[in-house]
Amino acid sequence: ARGVYSTNVPELPEVEVVRAGLAPATTGSMITGVSVFDERALTRHAAGLSDFVARLEGRRFSDAARRGKFLWLPLDDGDTALIAHLGMSGQMLLRAPAAGAERHERIRLHIEHPRHGELAVVFADQRTFGSLAVDRLVSDGPSSIPTQVMHIARDPLDPFFDDDLFVQAIRRRT
């Protein structure tokens, strides 16, 4: 399987490419297992390793979303999501389930998609500045976002970005 990846220091366009690549393979997938090889990749998940695994195994991803450099995969309860920040060198890779370990692999999610079958979603991060977490979703107008993303404004690629409000905000400035 070819991987979805980001380049050095992922910027917004690269994170959007990762989101778009993950969406078809993860949306509707059940998480059948979680392997954490380096707990430093869970710095955004304050409750620790066992909680991270317990909150994911047996759940389904319902979508793939992004705001700024954060991407998240909402879970089937509608209240939580797996959130990823790629940091400077993080990657989210799609792999065959039996594919060998990636260099700098930190976390592997084993998933089963109704149409695509078994896959692995690998979080690899050379510099360990990126991390994954399960986070609570909160309402943000017409959509829901993880609490860790609330400080980031919508960007023009967001389907709910309001062009008129943006123009009004710019016109108020000198």
C-alpha positions, 0 to 999 in steps of 0.5 A: 500500500502506498503511504500518505505522508507529509514532508519536513515541517508539515505545513497546512497544504501537506496536512490537508493532503494527509487528511484527504489521503486518510479519509477514504481508508479510515472513514467507517473503519473499525480500530481492531488494535493499537500498538504504542512503541514510544509513549512520547508520541502521546504527550497530548494525551494526558491520561496515558497509554492504557487510557489511549488504547482503551478509548480507541480499540473497538471504535469506528472512525466516522470522518477525517477533518483538519484545522490548521496543522491539526487533523482528527478522525472523529469516533463513532460516539460523536463526542471524541476524536483521535487527534494528531499534530504532526509537529516538525517531522510527523507522518501518518502512513497507510500500510498493509497490515503485515508491513514491516515497521517504519523507521521512527514508527511510534504508534500503529493502529490496526483497522478494518474497513468494510470495503478496503479490508485490513490496513494499518495507520502508522504514526511515524515521527523522527523528531518526536515533536508530533503526538496523538491523543483522544480528545473531546469534541465541542461545538464550533457552530455548524461543526465539532472540533477537538478542545485542543484545536479551539484556539485555531481559526477556520481557514479558507479551505474549511467548508464553513469558512465565511468569506463575508465575515472575513472581508468584514474583519479585514475592512475593520482594520487600518 
